[in-house]
């Protein structure tokens, strides 16, 4: 009987002690949690603030901070979106962004995969030197090329055409892509290629039937990375399409930001539209996305 | 609403379909021709045939322009005569360009330091909590956002109204709560460069954190356990065990950030366009280009490139070391 009571009483005591311990542990780790939560909040709040503002009227934005939307009257409105989309050139620029981004991505990945195959699976004099040049080109600032490339486009009458940015993006993107894909391709098992060769498959078949399908994971990550890089690009489009009717969304938004003295606030809507595609891709394809963004720095 | 140019849509569609088809045709037809050649010629010509499109693009858009820019920087603006170092002399004596040089140095030091340091600290901190992946998403969120959108986001953070009126900018409202006067972040000479650099850091920390975090996971828990048993406290573990083990990764991330810092263009161009002495080398170059001072712009580009050469050498060396380990 007495034994029974002690155990019955001891169990709650023990679990209470454990609970206090756990609580003490949490308390001790409170600064850690606080620091993380504050930093995360600081990283997220600017974006949230701007997205909230894009749904407020310009006069509200000018007289009270975005956080006042938490209290009535909330004053939600799509006015900024309507205003932005009605500005001459905004809708065509969104179309241009798509027409620039998709072909530019397709062209550079196709050319890069082919080049990477040569560097990974063929022997030729000067291969190492060519490849070291490619590694070096990865960090060359685009600024070093703008003037001569402008002159080349001028001679070829490509100035201000969509094709000019396809080609320029391809040229600028290739070194990194060839580097990355070559590392991936050369990691594929040699036996697969050798047995295909024994079976009489030429290089065209080995490339299209073996190398490309086996490289799909790397190509997928790279596609996301390249696609968003071109979609978000400002400098290349600004230089080669500066005043052309085909300038992309980023260039048009930038032009509006710098030309509006006051009342620029409705451009929040433009920023939300511009970043919704990258954010959607990030949220939907997180794992590929992070792999794509970080692939270059991590040893392949 | 403005007309959508159907001609351009067609061109784009053709490009998406035609370019891969052309490359496919190039590969298949080219290989058919090559396979008919004598073996020795085949072996010699095939690699160049495969690498040609990539090498061609790299030559036309990077190697040739790079050399040509160096030449232009020593010529007069009309490209009719050599003028020696005059364009460089201009760059290193004119106050505006000197300001851009100073600001790029500020970016180089502070952007790099804070992006890597915060990336490291956050990676170590979130490694210790259960909601790690959620916290990482929050920190990584600015990475996919374009510099153009980020600039608009931060224009609201830095928004300034005269003292006494309602502050609509988040930062000024926050410091108003503790009784501080509002600051004109982007105009004030002591804060504007720091403000711009911080926007850059905000977009870069997520990138650094993700890479550092990946190497952090590779450190075996036994090493850390051993250090704890030896009586090391958490700060000592971070300083004496984790950081040295992460050092190779930190240098890789650091060089990437140094290169980013030197190339910085978008954020400055959109937020201030170089006004109030916030110019950096890349925006300075673009200004010269817009004013049609081509040879001066080329000289600015060469200065930028020369600054990057040490990092280029580091990258090539690292590549060669990796090759030896393969």
Interface residues (C-beta under 8 A of the other chain):
Chain A: X29 X32 X33 X35 X36 X39 X40 X43 X44 X45 X46 X47 X49 X50 X53 X61 X62 X63 X64 X65 X66 X67 X85 X86 X88 X89 X90 X91 X92 X95 X96 X98 X99 X102 X103 X106 X107 X110 X111 X112 X114 X115 X116 X117 X118 X119 X122 X123 X124 X127 X130 X132 X133 X134 X135 X136 X137 X138 X139 X140 X141 X142 X143 X144 X145 X146 X147 X148 X149 X151 X152 X162 X163 X166 X167 X168 X170 X171 X172 X174 X175 X178 X186 X202 X203 X204 X207 X208 X228 X231 X232 X234 X235 X238 X239 X245 X246 X250 X253 X254 X257 X258 X264 X267 X268 X270 X271 X272 X274 X275 X278 X279 X281 X282 X286 X289 X290 X293 X294 X296 X297 X298 X299
Chain B: X1 X2 X3 X4 X5 X8 X9 X11 X12 X15 X16 X19 X20 X23 X24 X27 X28 X31 X35 X44 X46 X47 X48 X50 X51 X53 X54 X55 X57 X58 X60 X61 X62 X63 X64 X65 X66 X68 X69 X72 X122 X125 X126 X128 X129 X135 X137 X138 X139 X140 X141 X142 X143 X144 X145 X146 X147 X148 X149 X151 X152 X153 X154 X155 X156 X157 X166 X167 X168 X169 X170 X173 X202 X205 X206 X207 X210 X211 X214 X252 X253 X256 X259 X262 X263 X265 X266 X269 X270 X273 X282 X285 X286 X289 X294 X297 X298 X300 X301 X302 X304 X305 X308 X311 X312 X315 X316 X319 X320 X322 X326
